[in-house]
Amino acid sequence: MPARKRFEPPIPVPNGRSLRTIGEAVNYIEKLPKSEQSATEWQDAMRALIVVIEGDGPAMFARMGITRALNRNQPPKALPRTKRERPWMRRKPV
């Protein structure tokens, strides 16, 4: 029963619910408008779900695909930059 495989922790979706199993994720994607389903990120998420269901792969693949598709319209978060001097960056005396 791969469709009953659970996500740990559940994936929160914009409508306030959360996706707890692979089956819930498939139902969520199927209920999206066709224009949304045709987006590349959702197609990739569906492929990852199929790999998990048919190949009994790890649920983490599906989780990453769904999370990426849910966040596709948000700009990526910038990582904090640290200005740390490293020995090879020091200026040599002239």
C-alpha positions, -999 to 999 in steps of 0.1 A, spaced: 0 0 0 24 27 -11 -4 53 -14 -7 50 24 30 59 29 31 88 53 51 121 50 69 129 82 63 158 90 31 165 70 34 190 41 14 222 48 -6 235 18 -19 270 12 -55 262 20 -46 255 57 -47 217 54 -17 194 53 -8 164 32 -1 134 54 0 106 29 10 99 -7 -27 94 -16 -36 128 -2 -9 144 -23 -22 127 -55 -57 138 -47 -45 174 -41 -27 176 -74 -56 161 -93 -80 188 -79 -57 216 -91 -69 235 -122 -55 221 -154 -35 252 -160 -18 248 -127 -12 210 -132 5 217 -165 33 237 -148 67 220 -150 71 218 -112 37 200 -107 46 176 -135 79 168 -118 61 164 -85 37 139 -101 66 120 -116 82 118 -82 49 105 -67 47 78 -94 83 67 -87 74 64 -50 42 45 -57 54 21 -84 90 16 -73 84 17 -36 109 45 -34 115 69 -4 87 93 3 113 121 6 115 123 -33 77 130 -34 80 155 -5 108 174 -23 88 176 -55 56 188 -39 74 213 -17 92 227 -48 60 230 -67 42 247 -38 70 273 -36 75 278 -73 62 314 -74 83 325 -44 117 340 -49 145 319 -34 157 329 1 191 344 2 216 327 24 233 349 50 267 360 39 295 361 64 325 382 58 352 360 73 388 365 65 405 333 54 443 329 54 444 327 16 425 360 13 449 381 32 468 407 13 505 401 12 528 430 22 546 446 -7 
